[in-house]
Amino acid sequence: MLNPGETTRSPQVYVFHANDTAEHFDTVHQFATMLRMRAGIAAELEEWSPPQRTDQVVAELQRFAEADFVLVVASPEMKRLMDTLHQGESRRTIGASLARNNLAEDLPGALRQMLPVVLPGATPADIPRMLFSYSADCYEIDEIETDDDDVQKLLHALYDRPLHAKPPLGPPHPVAAEPRPAGSTPADPSAEVLLRPGATVVLGGRTYLVHDGVETPSGEGGPEVFRQAPALLIGEPNERVWLRQVERKSRCTGESFATLAGEHDLLAEIGQEQETVPRPLALLDEGRTRTLVLAWPRRDAPPEHFETLADYVPHPAELDPIVVRRTLEALAGLAAPLESLHDRGRSHRELAPRGIVRIDEENLALRDLGAAARPAVPGERATYRASEQTHRGRCQIGPWTDAFQLAAVAYHQISGHRPGDERPVPVRQACPLVPETARASIDAALDPDPFRRPTVTDLAAAFRK
């Protein structure tokens, strides 16, 4: 909806969000305001409408109908509303039902209209499954600024403009009179080993079936592309593995190749001391790719599924004292491998539920070593970014960063809510079931000042009390 006096036609956008927390709404409001005031997008929030008594179904139908695009803000509550029959706040439940109906009525059209947006404080795992978070584009925004890369990508989508101008078509090139002799242009071996959902790839003579959920943390652009995915190693012992792969697209320094080699060596060294780190099975070079093959520690039997903590983020109503204590004790087991990294002058820096593998009901393991094998830089990506990891960070990144992220994971798992980026709600309010010692330690570890945080060892000790 345009305000009086606004005549320039711009995309009409409805920012559809769930009411998770007050901090979440503040982020949504900041995002919608940025779209209107600094990007010239006619963004609309339900909260900007007069609080008149009205038919909520008709009002929501009108918002969806008038919008050129509906920006669906990812959050745990939004995922529950759209992917289940969970009853939330009435207006959001109506909107989620309408979104499902539009997808069923015209899937291609609805996917073009409904764009999933991941704001700071959320993760792609919070995108409703019906919006195809892995097979269709999403917009993972690190900073709510118009010059943020993903904000720019979103603006190009809203204005229906390409990210790069297409070059003009050149004159036809003469076609050779006879085909080239067989074998004169060898096929690129990398094409058959790239990680794609559902692909069967052969690496080092072994066959792997790549599962859905291929991640490209830095996107497909640039001279090097990093991909990672769960897979099944076909043939004895038929175990689940985690693949981390770098593809070189052009000449470059090969820094990412060296990073994978460094992680392989770190795991081989730390694995002699710790059981809660993945086992490095192989480091394989094929064509323009290098792939690190990891398997997690076995218990009584190989797991049937690749499960991470992201599959077990609870709803607040599902929590009880036994579940909370069991969760904290399992997370405490991750302190030992993190301390091994810290002793070597390294830090993980990418701790998050989807990066922690669930071995069984009582044991967890790191899916990989995160960013431990590459230098720390301000502005680096992370699901839970500590203050020192932002561009505005004034302190050095280090072991205290892992303490912040381990506490953030614990907060999320025992409350069902992500901690706020600036001032998270104290644990006592978010989850009253947590023992007092653990409450105090989690609150301290989430302090923006790294010097006030406990070590991961102290944090684990508090989790066990």
Stockholm file with secondary structure:
# STOCKHOLM 1.0

chainA/1-465         MLNPGETTRSPQVYVFHANDTAEHFDTVHQFATMLRMRAGIAAELEEWSPPQRTDQVVAELQRFAEADFVLVVASPEMKRLMDTLHQGESRRTIGASLARNNLAEDLPGALRQMLPVVLPGATPADIPRMLFSYSADCYEIDEIETDDDDVQKLLHALYDRPLHAKPPLGPPHPVAAEPRPAGSTPADPSAEVLLRPGATVVLGGRTYLVHDGVETPSGEGGPEVFRQAPALLIGEPNERVWLRQVERKSRCTGESFATLAGEHDLLAEIGQEQETVPRPLALLDEGRTRTLVLAWPRRDAPPEHFETLADYVPHPAELDPIVVRRTLEALAGLAAPLESLHDRGRSHRELAPRGIVRIDEENLALRDLGAAARPAVPGERATYRASEQTHRGRCQIGPWTDAFQLAAVAYHQISGHRPGDERPVPVRQACPLVPETARASIDAALDPDPFRRPTVTDLAAAFRK
#=GR chainA/1-465 SS CCCTTCCSCCCEEEEECCCCCHHHHHHHHHHHHHHHHTTCCEEECGGGSCCCCCCHHHHHHHHHHHCSEEEEECCHHHHHHHHSCCCCSHHHHHHHHHHHHHHHHCHHHHHHHEEEEECTTCCGGGSCGGGCTTTSCCEECSSSSTTSHHHHHHHHHHTTCCSSCCCCCCCCCCCCSSCCCTTSSCCCGGGGTSCCTTCEEEETTEEEEECSCCBCTTCSCSSEEEEEEEEEEESTTCCEEEEEEEEECSCCCCHHHHHHHHHHHHHHHHTTTCSSSCEEEEEEEETTEEEEEEECCCCSSCCSSCCBGGGGCCCGGGCCHHHHHHHHHHHHTTHHHHHHHHHTTCCCCCCCGGGEEECSSSCEEESSCTTTTSCCCTTCCCSSCCGGGSTTCCSCCSHHHHHHHHHHHHHHHHHSSCCCSSSCCCHHHHCTTSCHHHHHHHHHHTCSSGGGSCCHHHHHHHHHC
#=GC SS_cons         CCCTTCCSCCCEEEEECCCCCHHHHHHHHHHHHHHHHTTCCEEECGGGSCCCCCCHHHHHHHHHHHCSEEEEECCHHHHHHHHSCCCCSHHHHHHHHHHHHHHHHCHHHHHHHEEEEECTTCCGGGSCGGGCTTTSCCEECSSSSTTSHHHHHHHHHHTTCCSSCCCCCCCCCCCCSSCCCTTSSCCCGGGGTSCCTTCEEEETTEEEEECSCCBCTTCSCSSEEEEEEEEEEESTTCCEEEEEEEEECSCCCCHHHHHHHHHHHHHHHHTTTCSSSCEEEEEEEETTEEEEEEECCCCSSCCSSCCBGGGGCCCGGGCCHHHHHHHHHHHHTTHHHHHHHHHTTCCCCCCCGGGEEECSSSCEEESSCTTTTSCCCTTCCCSSCCGGGSTTCCSCCSHHHHHHHHHHHHHHHHHSSCCCSSSCCCHHHHCTTSCHHHHHHHHHHTCSSGGGSCCHHHHHHHHHC
//
